Amino acid sequence: MPTGSILPSNTPFAASHPRVAGPTNLPKQPLRLSAGRAKYAAYYSNTLKSQKARTTADKGRLFDHFEEFLKGKHPELGNDPWVHMLDSSHVGSFLEDQADRPGKRRSEDGEARAAAPKTMLKKLSDMQHFFDYLRRHAKATDEDIADDLLEASEAWRKQASDESVHYLPFTDSHVKQILDPGTYLNYNRDPDYFWGPLLGLHLGARLGEFVNAKVSNIGHLPEIDVWYIDVTPEDAKNRNSVRRLPITDALIRLGFIQYVEHVRRLGGKYLFPHRDWESKTLQNDRSKNQSRAFGNYMNKIGLTDPLLVHHSFRHTAVSAMQDAGVPLAHAMQIVGHDAQDHAIRTGRITPEQARSVHLSVYTHADLERLGTKYPILALKDALERSIKPPIDYQLLAKAATIVTEHLRKVGGEFRSGWAPQSERYGQEI
């Protein structure tokens, strides 16, 4: 990608969208940029309630950078410019600057690389969304900046697709090594570290879908004796990911329900109450802590392939369901779009065929419908007959009991595990 262009090509954005002087006609509702930001935030966070806290925080940082950029590069606009004085060249040059900034990625020689295509696509999309709101809803500008950015958006979308990373599923030997009872307990003493991989493997769920789930999300259907966990709108990646997942017999044998009931008796609100889920850090990126901890564990046991991560448990479950012949519609109800994507990548179906089995909503798997009284039973059966990892359930169940016993409430504060320096105690356990 050339410097000075938000298009991943040789054509600079500014060349195709030359900057012009401010408009001569005022919009219906002139607004300063700060006021536009406030109206936008209130509309999506308070009025529609359709924006998550993390999304709001991410957009806030991006808009802060935009304001800083304008002050530095375009002082003639003032400290708080009028929205209608901004055009696509201002936004385009800002995104060019963002694209050239060193990102988190590193090259083979350790040098910081420019922002990833997916990162730039997200930033570009957020800017489009913001200015589309300012034009169509707030009536603060007549400039169709969102439309002007479409070419760049499509270019970044293609490059992001080309660079898309598909994590590997775990093999049987990987699973045995990761879930060796003694080693696993020694490094995963906290309940979220212990149960996270097991839930990901047996349910095919994303880490962010259950890591800060509430105890109230877990329930029981006595008429069919099925336990379930609800992926709520607050925890789901998107609207289509809201669903009810059956808790498998394997997880019950491991003692997951006993753990849940233990948390309830202690008065815990969250499934993993020893974490401060009210903190700003964990609210903004609730799965980062556990992802990092699992990565450290993988390094300690010698599994260092960068394509083997916590998310690989989800890929493992999807692969297992395909290998077991689980109907794609059921797999999609369990894990979402990943099941369809996997089927296309592995040649089970073509993209054209995928359109005929696409499911836009996976919710209400527990509700009675025509011809099927308990649809959730089919999903439970799909998981039971396909997810059969080669692990020592008996010893892992003992390890789970130890983890449960060491979650306690002391003076109103939840604590878990035991100190790493208690080596003798760890060896005894």
C-alpha positions as CSV (number, residue, x, y, z in Angstrom):
1,M,0.0,0.0,0.0
2,P,1.6,3.3,-1.0
3,T,2.1,6.1,1.5
4,G,-0.5,8.8,1.2
5,S,-3.4,6.8,0.0
6,I,-6.3,5.1,1.8
7,L,-6.9,3.1,-1.4
8,P,-4.7,-0.1,-1.4
9,S,-3.7,0.9,-5.0
10,N,-1.5,3.4,-6.7
11,T,-4.2,6.0,-6.9
12,P,-4.1,8.5,-4.0
13,F,-7.5,9.4,-2.6
14,A,-6.8,13.1,-2.7
15,A,-6.1,12.9,-6.4
16,S,-9.6,11.5,-7.2
17,H,-11.3,13.7,-4.6
18,P,-9.7,17.2,-4.8
19,R,-10.3,19.5,-1.9
20,V,-12.7,22.4,-2.5
21,A,-13.6,25.5,-0.6
22,G,-16.4,25.3,1.9
23,P,-20.0,25.3,0.7
24,T,-21.8,28.5,0.0
25,N,-25.2,27.3,1.2
26,L,-25.8,26.4,4.8
27,P,-27.4,23.1,5.7
28,K,-30.7,23.0,7.6
29,Q,-29.1,22.4,11.0
30,P,-25.5,23.7,11.2
31,L,-23.6,21.9,13.9
32,R,-20.1,22.1,15.3
33,L,-18.2,18.8,15.1
34,S,-18.3,18.3,18.9
35,A,-22.1,18.8,18.9
36,G,-22.4,16.4,16.0
37,R,-20.5,13.8,18.0
38,A,-22.7,14.2,21.0
39,K,-25.9,13.9,18.9
40,Y,-24.5,10.8,17.2
41,A,-23.5,9.1,20.5
42,A,-26.8,9.9,22.1
43,Y,-28.8,8.6,19.1
44,Y,-27.1,5.2,18.9
45,S,-26.3,4.6,22.6
46,N,-29.4,6.1,24.3
47,T,-32.2,6.3,21.7
48,L,-31.7,3.2,19.7
49,K,-29.6,1.3,22.3
50,S,-28.1,-0.6,19.4
51,Q,-24.4,0.1,20.0
52,K,-22.3,-1.8,22.5
53,A,-20.0,-0.1,25.0
54,R,-16.9,-1.3,23.3
55,T,-18.1,-0.1,19.9
56,T,-18.9,3.3,21.4
57,A,-15.4,3.5,23.0
58,D,-13.7,2.5,19.7
59,K,-15.5,5.1,17.8
60,G,-14.8,7.7,20.4
61,R,-11.1,7.1,20.1
62,L,-11.3,7.3,16.3
63,F,-13.2,10.6,16.4
64,D,-10.7,12.0,19.0
65,H,-7.9,11.2,16.5
66,F,-9.9,12.9,13.8
67,E,-10.2,16.1,15.8
68,E,-6.5,16.1,16.6
69,F,-5.7,15.5,13.0
70,L,-7.9,18.5,11.9
71,K,-6.3,20.8,14.4
72,G,-2.8,19.8,13.3
73,K,-3.4,19.7,9.5
74,H,-6.2,22.1,9.0
75,P,-5.9,24.9,11.7
76,E,-7.9,27.2,9.4
77,L,-11.0,25.2,10.4
78,G,-10.7,26.2,14.0
79,N,-10.6,24.1,17.2
80,D,-14.2,22.9,16.7
81,P,-15.0,23.1,13.0
82,W,-18.5,23.3,11.5
83,V,-19.5,20.0,10.1
84,H,-20.6,21.5,6.8
85,M,-17.1,22.9,6.3
86,L,-15.7,19.3,6.1
87,D,-15.6,17.3,2.9
88,S,-14.3,14.0,1.7
89,S,-10.8,15.3,1.3
90,H,-10.6,16.0,5.1
91,V,-11.8,12.5,5.9
92,G,-9.7,10.9,3.2
93,S,-6.5,12.6,4.3
94,F,-7.2,11.6,7.9
95,L,-7.7,7.9,6.9
96,E,-4.5,8.1,4.8
97,D,-2.7,9.2,8.0
98,Q,-4.3,6.4,10.0
99,A,-3.3,3.8,7.3
100,D,0.4,4.9,7.5
101,R,0.5,4.7,11.3
102,P,2.3,1.7,12.8
103,G,-0.1,-0.9,13.9
104,K,0.1,-3.9,16.3
105,R,1.3,-6.2,13.5
106,R,5.0,-7.0,13.2
107,S,7.0,-8.0,10.1
108,E,9.3,-11.1,10.2
109,D,12.2,-8.8,11.3
110,G,10.2,-7.4,14.1
111,E,9.4,-4.0,12.6
112,A,5.9,-2.5,13.2
113,R,3.7,-2.9,10.1
114,A,1.0,-0.5,8.9
115,A,-2.6,-1.0,10.0
116,A,-4.2,-4.2,8.9
117,P,-6.8,-4.0,6.1
118,K,-9.6,-5.1,8.5
119,T,-8.6,-2.4,10.9
120,M,-8.7,0.2,8.1
121,L,-12.0,-1.1,6.8
122,K,-13.5,-0.7,10.3
123,K,-12.2,2.8,10.7
124,L,-13.4,3.8,7.2
125,S,-16.8,2.2,7.9
126,D,-17.1,4.1,11.2
127,M,-16.3,7.4,9.5
128,Q,-18.9,6.6,6.7
129,H,-21.5,5.8,9.3
130,F,-20.8,9.0,11.3
131,F,-21.0,11.3,8.4
132,D,-24.0,9.5,6.9
133,Y,-25.8,10.2,10.2
134,L,-24.7,13.9,10.2
135,R,-26.1,14.3,6.6
136,R,-29.3,12.2,6.7
137,H,-30.4,12.5,10.3
138,A,-28.8,15.5,11.9
139,K,-29.1,17.6,8.6
140,A,-25.8,19.2,9.5
141,T,-24.2,18.9,6.1
142,D,-25.2,18.4,2.5
143,E,-21.9,16.7,1.6
144,D,-22.3,12.9,0.9
145,I,-19.0,12.0,2.4
146,A,-20.1,8.4,3.0
147,D,-20.7,7.9,-0.7
148,D,-17.4,9.5,-1.6
149,L,-15.6,6.9,0.5
150,L,-17.3,3.9,-1.2
151,E,-14.5,3.3,-3.7
152,A,-11.9,3.1,-0.8
153,S,-14.3,0.9,1.2
154,E,-14.6,-1.7,-1.5
155,A,-10.9,-1.7,-2.1
156,W,-10.1,-2.3,1.6
157,R,-12.9,-4.9,1.8
158,K,-11.2,-6.9,-1.0
159,Q,-7.8,-6.6,0.6
160,A,-9.2,-7.6,4.0
161,S,-10.8,-10.7,2.4
162,D,-7.5,-11.6,0.7
163,E,-5.6,-11.3,4.0
164,S,-8.3,-13.0,6.1
165,V,-6.8,-15.4,8.7
166,H,-8.4,-18.8,9.2
167,Y,-7.3,-20.3,12.5
168,L,-6.6,-24.0,12.5
169,P,-8.7,-26.5,14.4
170,F,-7.0,-28.6,17.1
171,T,-6.0,-32.2,16.3
172,D,-6.6,-35.1,18.7
173,S,-3.0,-34.8,19.9
174,H,-3.4,-31.1,20.5
175,V,-6.5,-31.6,22.6
176,K,-4.8,-34.4,24.7
177,Q,-1.9,-32.1,25.4
178,I,-3.9,-29.0,26.2
179,L,-6.4,-30.8,28.4
180,D,-4.0,-33.1,30.2
181,P,-5.6,-32.9,33.7
182,G,-2.5,-32.3,35.8
183,T,-0.9,-29.8,33.6
184,Y,-4.2,-28.1,32.7
185,L,-5.2,-27.6,36.4
186,N,-1.7,-26.3,37.3
187,Y,-1.9,-23.5,34.8
188,N,-5.6,-22.8,34.8
189,R,-6.7,-22.5,38.4
190,D,-9.2,-19.7,37.9
191,P,-12.7,-20.8,36.8
192,D,-12.7,-18.8,33.6
193,Y,-9.3,-20.1,32.5
194,F,-10.5,-23.6,33.4
195,W,-14.0,-23.6,31.8
196,G,-13.3,-21.3,28.9
197,P,-11.6,-23.9,26.6
198,L,-14.0,-26.6,27.7
199,L,-17.0,-24.6,26.8
200,G,-15.4,-23.5,23.5
201,L,-14.7,-27.1,22.6
202,H,-18.0,-28.7,23.6
203,L,-20.3,-25.9,22.4
204,G,-18.4,-24.2,19.6
205,A,-19.1,-20.8,21.2
206,R,-16.9,-17.7,20.9
207,L,-15.0,-16.8,24.0
208,G,-16.7,-13.4,24.1
209,E,-20.1,-15.1,24.1
210,F,-19.8,-16.6,27.5
211,V,-16.7,-15.3,29.3
212,N,-18.8,-12.5,31.1
213,A,-22.1,-14.2,30.9
214,K,-24.4,-13.9,33.9
215,V,-25.6,-16.8,36.0
216,S,-29.1,-16.0,35.0
217,N,-28.2,-16.8,31.4
218,I,-28.0,-20.5,32.4
219,G,-31.2,-22.4,32.9
220,H,-33.0,-25.8,32.8
221,L,-35.9,-27.2,30.8
222,P,-37.3,-29.8,33.3
223,E,-39.8,-31.3,30.9
224,I,-36.9,-32.6,28.7
225,D,-34.1,-32.3,31.3
226,V,-31.9,-30.1,29.1
227,W,-29.6,-27.4,30.6
228,Y,-28.9,-24.4,28.4
229,I,-26.9,-21.2,28.2
230,D,-28.3,-18.2,26.4
231,V,-26.1,-16.0,24.3
232,T,-27.7,-12.6,24.8
233,P,-27.6,-9.5,22.6
234,E,-25.0,-8.0,25.1
235,D,-22.7,-10.9,24.6
236,A,-23.4,-11.8,20.9
237,K,-21.0,-10.7,18.1
238,N,-24.0,-9.6,16.1
239,R,-27.8,-10.0,15.9
240,N,-27.6,-13.4,14.2
241,S,-25.4,-14.8,17.0
242,V,-28.2,-14.4,19.7
243,R,-29.2,-18.0,20.4
244,R,-29.8,-20.7,23.0
245,L,-27.1,-23.4,23.3
246,P,-27.8,-26.8,25.0
247,I,-25.2,-27.8,27.6
248,T,-23.9,-31.2,26.7
249,D,-23.8,-34.2,28.9
250,A,-20.0,-34.2,28.7
251,L,-19.9,-30.7,30.3
252,I,-22.4,-31.8,33.0
253,R,-20.2,-34.9,33.8
254,L,-17.3,-32.5,34.1
255,G,-19.2,-30.6,36.8
256,F,-20.1,-27.5,35.0
257,I,-23.6,-27.3,36.5
258,Q,-22.2,-28.0,40.0
259,Y,-19.9,-25.0,39.4
260,V,-22.9,-22.8,38.3
261,E,-24.9,-23.8,41.4
262,H,-21.9,-23.0,43.6
263,V,-21.7,-19.5,42.1
264,R,-25.4,-19.1,42.7
265,R,-25.1,-20.1,46.3
266,L,-22.3,-17.6,46.8
267,G,-24.5,-14.9,45.4
268,G,-22.5,-14.3,42.2
269,K,-24.1,-12.3,39.4
270,Y,-21.6,-13.4,36.8
271,L,-20.6,-16.9,35.7
272,F,-17.0,-15.9,36.6
273,P,-17.5,-13.5,39.5
274,H,-13.9,-13.2,40.5
275,R,-13.3,-10.8,37.5
276,D,-14.5,-7.2,37.8
277,W,-16.8,-7.2,34.8
278,E,-17.9,-3.7,35.7
279,S,-14.4,-2.3,35.1
280,K,-14.0,-0.2,31.9
281,T,-11.0,-2.3,30.7
282,L,-13.0,-5.6,30.8
283,Q,-16.1,-4.0,29.4
284,N,-14.2,-2.7,26.4
285,D,-12.5,-6.0,25.7
286,R,-13.9,-8.8,27.8
287,S,-12.1,-11.7,26.2
288,K,-8.6,-10.1,25.9
289,N,-7.5,-11.2,29.4
290,Q,-8.4,-14.9,28.8
291,S,-7.1,-14.9,25.3
292,R,-3.7,-13.7,26.5
293,A,-3.7,-16.2,29.4
294,F,-4.5,-19.1,27.0
295,G,-1.7,-17.9,24.6
296,N,0.7,-18.0,27.5
297,Y,-0.4,-21.5,28.5
298,M,0.0,-22.7,24.9
299,N,3.6,-21.4,24.9
300,K,4.4,-23.1,28.2
301,I,3.3,-26.5,26.8
302,G,5.1,-26.0,23.6
303,L,2.3,-25.3,21.2
304,T,3.5,-22.1,19.5
305,D,1.8,-22.2,16.1
306,P,0.2,-18.7,15.8
307,L,-2.8,-20.2,14.0
308,L,-3.6,-22.3,17.1
309,V,-5.5,-20.0,19.5
310,H,-8.5,-20.1,21.8
311,H,-10.7,-19.5,18.8
312,S,-9.4,-22.8,17.4
313,F,-11.8,-24.6,19.8
314,R,-14.6,-23.1,17.8
315,H,-13.1,-24.3,14.6
316,T,-12.5,-27.7,16.1
317,A,-16.2,-28.0,17.0
318,V,-17.3,-26.8,13.5
319,S,-15.0,-29.3,11.8
320,A,-16.2,-32.1,14.1
321,M,-19.8,-31.4,13.2
322,Q,-19.1,-31.4,9.5
323,D,-17.2,-34.7,9.8
324,A,-20.1,-36.2,11.8
325,G,-22.6,-35.3,9.0
326,V,-24.5,-32.8,11.1
327,P,-27.0,-30.9,8.9
328,L,-25.6,-27.5,8.0
329,A,-28.8,-25.8,9.2
330,H,-28.2,-27.3,12.7
331,A,-24.5,-26.4,12.7
332,M,-25.4,-22.9,11.8
333,Q,-27.9,-22.7,14.6
334,I,-25.2,-23.8,17.0
335,V,-22.3,-21.7,15.9
336,G,-23.6,-19.3,13.4
337,H,-22.1,-18.3,10.0
338,D,-18.7,-20.0,10.7
339,A,-20.4,-23.4,9.9
340,Q,-21.4,-22.1,6.5
341,D,-18.0,-20.5,5.9
342,H,-16.3,-23.7,6.8
343,A,-18.5,-25.8,4.5
344,I,-17.6,-23.5,1.6
345,R,-13.8,-23.5,2.4
346,T,-13.7,-27.3,2.6
347,G,-15.7,-27.7,-0.6
348,R,-18.7,-29.3,1.0
349,I,-20.9,-26.7,-0.7
350,T,-20.4,-23.9,-3.2
351,P,-21.1,-20.2,-2.4
352,E,-24.1,-20.5,-4.7
353,Q,-25.4,-23.5,-2.8
354,A,-24.8,-21.7,0.4
355,R,-27.4,-19.1,-0.4
356,S,-30.2,-21.7,-0.3
357,V,-29.2,-22.8,3.2
358,H,-28.4,-19.4,4.6
359,L,-30.1,-18.7,8.0
360,S,-30.4,-15.0,9.0
361,V,-31.6,-15.7,12.5
362,Y,-30.5,-18.5,14.9
363,T,-32.7,-17.5,17.9
364,H,-35.6,-19.4,19.5
365,A,-34.0,-22.9,19.1
366,D,-35.9,-23.8,22.3
367,L,-39.4,-22.8,21.1
368,E,-42.0,-25.1,19.9
369,R,-42.9,-24.8,16.2
370,L,-44.8,-26.7,13.6
371,G,-43.9,-30.4,13.7
372,T,-41.2,-30.0,16.3
373,K,-42.0,-29.5,20.0
374,Y,-38.4,-29.2,21.3
375,P,-36.0,-28.1,18.5
376,I,-33.2,-27.7,21.0
377,L,-33.0,-31.5,21.3
378,A,-31.8,-31.7,17.7
379,L,-29.0,-29.3,18.5
380,K,-28.0,-31.2,21.6
381,D,-28.0,-34.4,19.7
382,A,-25.8,-32.8,17.0
383,L,-23.2,-31.7,19.6
384,E,-23.3,-35.0,21.6
385,R,-22.6,-37.2,18.6
386,S,-19.9,-35.0,17.0
387,I,-17.9,-33.5,19.8
388,K,-16.1,-36.5,21.3
389,P,-12.6,-35.3,22.3
390,P,-10.0,-37.8,23.5
391,I,-9.7,-36.5,27.0
392,D,-9.7,-38.0,30.5
393,Y,-13.1,-36.8,31.7
394,Q,-12.8,-38.6,35.1
395,L,-9.6,-36.8,36.1
396,L,-10.8,-33.5,34.6
397,A,-13.9,-33.7,36.6
398,K,-11.8,-34.0,39.8
399,A,-9.8,-31.0,38.6
400,A,-13.1,-29.1,38.1
401,T,-14.1,-29.9,41.7
402,I,-10.9,-28.4,42.9
403,V,-11.5,-25.3,40.9
404,T,-15.0,-25.0,42.2
405,E,-13.9,-25.4,45.8
406,H,-11.3,-22.7,45.4
407,L,-13.9,-20.1,44.3
408,R,-14.9,-18.4,47.5
409,K,-16.3,-15.2,48.8
410,V,-14.2,-13.3,51.3
411,G,-15.6,-10.1,52.8
412,G,-17.9,-9.5,49.9
413,E,-15.1,-10.1,47.4
414,F,-14.8,-13.2,45.1
415,R,-11.5,-14.9,45.0
416,S,-10.3,-18.0,43.1
417,G,-7.4,-20.4,42.8
418,W,-4.3,-20.3,44.9
419,A,-1.1,-18.4,44.8
420,P,1.4,-19.6,42.2
421,Q,4.2,-19.6,44.7
422,S,2.4,-22.2,46.8
423,E,4.3,-24.9,44.9
424,R,4.0,-27.6,47.5
425,Y,0.2,-27.0,47.7
426,G,0.0,-27.2,43.9
427,Q,1.9,-30.5,43.9
428,E,-0.3,-32.0,46.5
429,I,-3.4,-31.1,44.5
